[in-house]
């Protein structure tokens, strides 16, 4: 991880952060009337580019907080990463059980269960064996139909209701199961960092660790101050004209695109799977940006939206006070829900 105030901003999930009164991709380093300045950190979290913006008077205080944030991200990656063989998640997947799990893993799996129930199974982290199968078959240029036994076996190992989560330990009820938290962990880590900054007394922050959480107000370039941080939502990279401008304040946003990442080089097989069918998602939505009180909720709901489609997303949002979504339909039109 490194600190760089001038690095260009790229986004895996196609949310562009815009500076107030500018069309640029980077937030400006500018001073407010009260003498506070914008301080920016950039790095990597769970394999994705990350950026944090703080409005503070003291550069020394900002540097201290950035070091604390780097340490916190490393600590949480040691819990949730699929790519670290020594992470708690990797050990759980390898052994089928994990004694004395961290409070954070228990908490995130509890939220995952809530979303699993809320979405009637559309959000289900136990798709990891299916994901591995699709990735392997794509690399081997084979299809599900050519290996029905392997597909049926992977699908049979899916079901979040077959995970036992307790403070003393976590275990799979069936052998060979595995989970991925890629559809929610970035949002959770975003929330943890935002909480750290709030506890440190930071009132104006924007945390972007793959999902975005914002509090307070961005420093103005010119003109009147508008509460919140300006963010442009672009749920689907293939529809750049379908976007919405919002100001985030005490709110989080996450986006998922059907074809944002794909198994195949042709870009036709979504990496997001329907846990119920075991197949890549294909419905009336190309992308969804979900605004919710926490980034973890927004992250999970945006993932589930591409499984349930527009009607399912509308039903989910009705259960979360303050949540809404900007969607891009397969027809090319867009709308707010």
C-alpha positions in Angstrom: 0.0 0.0 0.0 1.2 3.5 -0.7 0.1 7.1 -0.3 -0.2 9.1 -3.5 -2.1 12.3 -3.9 -2.0 12.5 -7.6 -2.6 8.9 -8.8 -5.4 8.6 -11.4 -8.7 7.1 -10.1 -9.8 3.9 -11.7 -12.8 1.9 -10.5 -13.4 -1.9 -10.6 -17.1 -1.3 -10.0 -17.6 1.7 -12.2 -18.5 4.3 -9.6 -16.7 7.6 -10.5 -16.0 10.0 -7.7 -16.2 13.6 -8.9 -14.9 16.7 -7.3 -17.3 19.4 -6.5 -17.8 21.8 -9.5 -15.3 19.8 -11.6 -15.6 17.0 -14.2 -12.2 15.4 -13.2 -11.7 11.9 -11.8 -9.6 13.0 -8.8 -10.7 15.0 -5.8 -8.7 18.3 -5.5 -6.3 19.0 -2.7 -7.9 22.2 -1.6 -8.3 24.2 1.6 -11.6 25.1 3.2 -12.5 28.4 4.8 -11.7 26.9 8.2 -8.2 26.0 7.1 -8.8 22.3 6.8 -7.3 20.5 3.8 -8.2 17.4 1.8 -5.7 14.6 2.4 -5.8 11.5 0.2 -4.5 8.0 0.6 -4.4 5.4 -2.2 -3.6 1.7 -1.9 -5.0 -1.8 -2.4 -7.7 -3.6 -0.4 -8.7 -7.2 -1.2 -7.0 -6.9 -4.5 -8.9 -3.8 -5.6 -7.7 -0.2 -5.8 -8.7 1.8 -2.7 -8.8 5.5 -1.9 -9.6 7.4 1.3 -10.2 11.2 1.5 -10.1 13.1 4.8 -10.7 16.8 5.5 -8.4 17.8 8.3 -6.2 20.7 9.3 -3.2 18.6 10.3 -1.2 16.6 7.7 0.5 14.8 10.6 -2.8 13.6 12.0 -3.9 12.5 8.5 -0.7 10.5 8.0 -1.2 8.9 11.4 -4.7 7.8 10.5 -3.6 6.5 7.2 -1.1 4.2 8.9 -3.8 3.0 11.2 -6.1 2.3 8.3 -3.4 0.4 6.4 -2.9 -1.8 9.5 -6.6 -2.4 9.9 -7.0 -3.4 6.2 -4.1 -5.9 6.5 -5.7 -7.3 9.7 -9.1 -7.7 8.0 -7.5 -9.2 4.9 -6.0 -11.9 7.1 -9.6 -12.9 7.9 -11.5 -12.5 4.7 -9.0 -13.0 1.8 -9.6 -16.0 -0.5 -6.1 -15.6 -1.9 -4.1 -15.9 1.3 -3.7 -19.5 2.3 -3.4 -18.6 6.0 -6.5 -16.4 6.2 -9.4 -17.5 8.4 -11.6 -17.9 5.3 -9.1 -20.1 3.5 -8.6 -22.3 6.5 -12.4 -22.7 6.9 -12.7 -23.7 3.3 -9.8 -26.1 3.5 -10.7 -27.9 6.7 -14.5 -27.5 6.8 -14.3 -26.0 10.3 -12.7 -23.2 12.1 -12.2 -23.0 15.9 -12.2 -19.7 17.7 -13.0 -17.5 14.7 -12.6 -13.8 14.9 -15.5 -11.6 16.0 -15.4 -10.0 12.6 -15.9 -13.2 10.7 -18.7 -14.3 13.0 -20.3 -10.8 12.5 -20.0 -10.8 8.7 -21.4 -14.3 8.4 -24.3 -13.2 10.6 -25.0 -10.4 8.2 -24.6 -12.8 5.3 -27.3 -15.0 6.9 -29.6 -12.0 7.2 -29.2 -11.2 3.5 -29.5 -14.9 2.6 -32.9 -14.9 4.3 -34.0 -11.5 3.1 -33.2 -12.4 -0.5 -34.7 -15.9 -0.3 -31.4 -17.4 -1.2 -30.3 -15.0 -4.0 -27.4 -13.9 -1.8 -25.5 -17.0 -0.8 -21.7 -17.0 -0.2 -21.6 -20.8 -0.5 -21.3 -20.6 -4.3 -17.5 -20.9 -4.2 -17.4 -24.5 -5.4 -19.7 -23.5 -8.3 -17.5 -20.5 -9.1 -14.4 -22.7 -9.2 -16.1 -25.1 -11.5 -17.2 -22.4 -13.9 -13.7 -20.9 -13.9 -12.1 -24.3 -14.5 -14.5 -25.3 -17.3 -14.1 -21.9 -19.0 -10.3 -22.3 -18.9 -10.7 -25.8 -20.4 -13.2 -24.6 -23.0 -15.8 -27.0 -21.7 -19.4 -26.4 -20.7 -21.7 -27.4 -17.9 -23.6 -29.7 -20.2 -20.4 -31.6 -20.9 -19.8 -32.3 -17.2 -23.2 -32.7 -15.6 -21.9 -34.8 -12.7 -19.4 -32.2 -11.7 -22.0 -29.4 -11.9 -24.6 -31.4 -9.9 -21.9 -32.1 -7.3 -20.9 -28.5 -6.9 -24.6 -27.3 -6.8 -25.3 -29.9 -4.1 -22.6 -28.2 -1.9 -24.4 -24.9 -2.0 -26.7 -23.6 0.7 -26.0 -21.1 3.5 -28.4 -22.8 5.7 -25.9 -25.6 6.1 -23.3 -23.5 7.8 -23.1 -23.5 11.6 -21.8 -20.2 13.0 -21.1 -19.8 16.7 -18.6 -17.8 18.7 -16.7 -21.0 19.6 -16.4 -22.2 16.0 -17.7 -22.3 12.5 -18.3 -25.5 10.5 -19.9 -26.8 7.3 -22.6 -29.4 7.8 -21.6 -31.1 4.6 -18.0 -32.0 3.4 -16.6 -30.2 0.5 -18.5 -26.9 0.9 -16.7 -23.6 0.6 -17.6 -19.9 0.8 -16.6 -16.7 -0.8 -17.2 -13.3 0.8 -16.2 -11.3 -2.3 -19.8 -10.1 -2.6 -19.8 -8.4 0.8 -16.4 -8.3 2.5 -15.2 -5.1 0.7 -18.3 -3.4 2.0 -17.7 -4.6 5.5 -14.1 -3.5 5.5 -15.3 -0.1 4.1 -17.6 0.2 7.1 -14.9 -0.8 9.6 -12.5 1.9 8.2 -15.3 4.5 8.2 -16.1 3.6 11.9 -12.4 4.0 12.7 -12.3 7.5 11.3 -15.5 8.5 13.0 -14.2 7.3 16.3 -11.0 9.4 15.7 -13.2 12.5 15.3 -13.2 12.9 11.5 -16.4 14.6 10.4 -15.8 14.8 6.6 -14.6 11.6 5.0 -15.0 9.5 1.9 -13.8 5.9 2.1 -13.6 3.9 -1.2 -12.4 0.3 -0.8 -14.3 -1.1 -3.7 -17.5 0.2 -2.2 -18.0 3.8 -0.9 -19.0 5.3 2.4 -19.2 9.0 3.0 -19.8 11.3 5.9 -20.0 15.1 6.1 -19.1 17.4 3.2 -16.4 17.5 0.5 -14.2 20.6 0.4 -15.6 23.1 -2.1 -13.8 24.3 -5.2 -16.1 27.2 -5.6 -19.6 28.4 -4.9 -21.9 27.3 -2.1 -21.1 24.2 0.0 -23.5 21.3 -0.7 -23.8 18.7 2.1 -22.3 15.4 1.1 -19.7 14.1 -1.3 -20.5 14.2 -5.1 -20.5 10.8 -6.6 -21.5 9.7 -10.1 -23.1 6.3 -10.4 -22.5 4.2 -13.5 -23.8 0.7 -12.7 -23.0 -0.8 -16.1 -19.7 0.0 -18.0 -21.3 -0.9 -21.3 -23.9 1.9 -20.8 -21.8 5.0 -20.1 -24.7 7.4 -20.8 -26.8 5.8 -18.1 -25.6 7.5 -14.9 -26.8 9.4 -11.9 -25.2 12.2 -9.8 -25.7 12.0 -6.1 -24.3 13.6 -2.9 -23.5 11.0 -0.3 -23.7 12.0 3.4 -23.8 9.3 6.2 -24.6 6.8 3.4 -22.9 4.1 1.5 -23.1 2.9 -2.1 -22.1 -0.3 -3.9 -22.5 -1.3 -7.6 -22.5 -4.6 -9.4 -22.5 -5.1 -13.2 -23.6 -8.3 -14.8 -20.7 -8.2 -17.2 -18.3 -6.2 -15.1 -16.2 -9.3 -14.7 -16.7 -12.4 -16.8 -15.5 -16.0 -16.9 -14.8 -15.9 -20.6 -12.7 -13.6 -22.7 -15.6 -12.8 -24.9 -17.3 -11.2 -21.9 -20.6 -13.1 -22.2 -20.6 -15.3 -19.0 -21.1 -13.2 -15.8 -18.9 -14.1 -12.8 -22.0 -13.5 -10.6 -23.8 -16.8 -10.1 -27.4 -17.5 -9.3 -27.0 -19.8 -6.2 -30.3 -21.5 -7.0 -29.6 -22.6 -10.5 -25.8 -22.6 -10.3 -25.6 -20.6 -13.6 -24.3 -17.1 -14.4 -27.0 -14.5 -13.9 -29.1 -13.4 -16.8 -32.3 -11.3 -16.2 -33.6 -7.9 -16.8 -30.8 -6.0 -15.1 -27.4 -5.1 -16.5 -26.2 -3.3 -13.4 -27.4 -1.8 -10.0 -26.0 0.8 -7.7 -27.5 0.4 -4.2 -27.5 3.1 -1.6 -27.9 1.9 2.0 -27.0 2.8 5.5 -23.9 0.6 5.5 -21.5 -0.4 2.7 -21.8 -4.1 3.6 -25.6 -4.0 3.1 -25.2 -2.1 -0.2 -22.5 -4.6 -1.3 -24.7 -7.6 -0.6 -27.8 -6.1 -2.1 -26.1 -5.0 -5.3 -24.9 -8.5 -5.8 -28.3 -10.1 -5.0 -30.0 -7.6 -7.4 -28.4 -9.2 -10.4 -29.8 -12.5 -9.3 -33.3 -11.4 -8.5 -33.9 -8.8 -11.2 -35.7 -5.5 -10.8 -38.8 -6.8 -9.0 -36.8 -8.8 -6.6 -34.6 -5.8 -5.8 -37.6 -3.5 -5.3 -38.9 -6.0 -2.7 -35.5 -6.2 -0.9 -35.2 -2.4 -0.8 -38.6 -2.1 0.9 -37.2 -4.1 3.8 -34.2 -1.7 4.4 -35.1 1.7 5.7 -33.4 4.5 3.7 -32.2 2.1 1.0 -32.7 2.9 -2.7 -31.0 1.9 -6.0 -30.2 3.2 -9.5 -30.5 0.5 -12.1 -29.7 -0.1 -15.7 -32.0 -2.5 -17.4 -31.2 -4.9 -20.2 -33.3 -2.8 -22.5 -30.7 0.1 -22.0 -33.1 2.3 -19.9 -32.4 3.3 -16.3 -34.5 4.1 -13.3 -34.4 4.8 -9.6 -36.1 2.3 -7.2 
